[in-house]
Amino acid sequence: MANIVIQTEDGYKNKGFAKKVVEKIAYECLKKGLIPTYWVNKNNIPSRKVAKNAGFELLSKEIVVSIEKIE
């Protein structure tokens, strides 16, 4: 499995670059026998749009819990 994470600088947003990069990374993962996964915060609508436009579909939801060290 290969996790895909992407960040786009403001000057490059809404130009299709993120979609192309994600598509290329996913393709390279598949060529190597890896399963590409795209994790995104449910509130990050632009990133969810990139994932959908690059061909990803929602398969599962995850709850992440962080516990601070208790002394």
C-alpha positions in Angstrom: 0.0 0.0 0.0 1.2 3.5 -0.7 -0.2 6.6 0.9 -0.4 9.7 -1.3 -0.2 13.1 0.3 0.0 16.3 -1.7 0.2 20.0 -0.8 -0.3 22.7 -3.4 1.2 26.2 -3.0 -1.4 29.0 -3.4 -0.1 30.2 -6.8 -0.6 26.8 -8.3 -4.1 26.0 -7.1 -7.0 25.5 -9.4 -4.8 24.8 -12.4 -5.1 21.0 -12.5 -1.5 20.4 -11.4 -2.5 18.5 -8.2 -4.8 16.1 -10.2 -2.0 15.4 -12.7 0.6 14.7 -10.0 -1.8 12.4 -8.1 -2.7 10.5 -11.3 1.0 10.0 -12.1 1.9 8.9 -8.6 -1.0 6.5 -8.5 0.0 5.1 -11.9 3.6 4.6 -10.7 2.4 2.9 -7.6 0.3 0.5 -9.6 3.2 -0.3 -11.9 5.2 -1.3 -8.8 2.4 -3.5 -7.5 1.4 -1.0 -4.7 -2.1 0.0 -3.9 -2.3 3.8 -4.0 -4.4 5.3 -1.2 -5.3 8.9 -0.7 -6.0 10.0 2.8 -7.8 13.3 3.3 -9.5 15.2 6.1 -13.2 15.1 5.5 -13.3 18.9 5.8 -10.7 19.4 3.1 -13.1 19.8 0.2 -10.5 20.9 -2.4 -8.3 17.8 -1.6 -11.4 15.6 -1.8 -12.1 17.1 -5.2 -8.6 16.3 -6.4 -8.9 12.7 -5.2 -12.2 12.2 -6.9 -11.1 13.9 -10.2 -8.0 11.7 -10.2 -10.2 8.6 -10.0 -10.2 7.7 -6.3 -13.4 6.7 -4.6 -14.3 6.6 -0.9 -13.9 3.1 0.4 -13.7 3.7 4.2 -13.7 6.3 6.9 -11.3 6.5 9.7 -11.3 8.1 13.2 -7.9 9.2 14.4 -7.5 9.7 18.1 -4.5 11.3 19.8 -4.0 11.0 23.5 -1.6 13.3 25.2 1.0 11.8 27.6 -0.5 11.6 31.1 1.9 12.0 33.9 
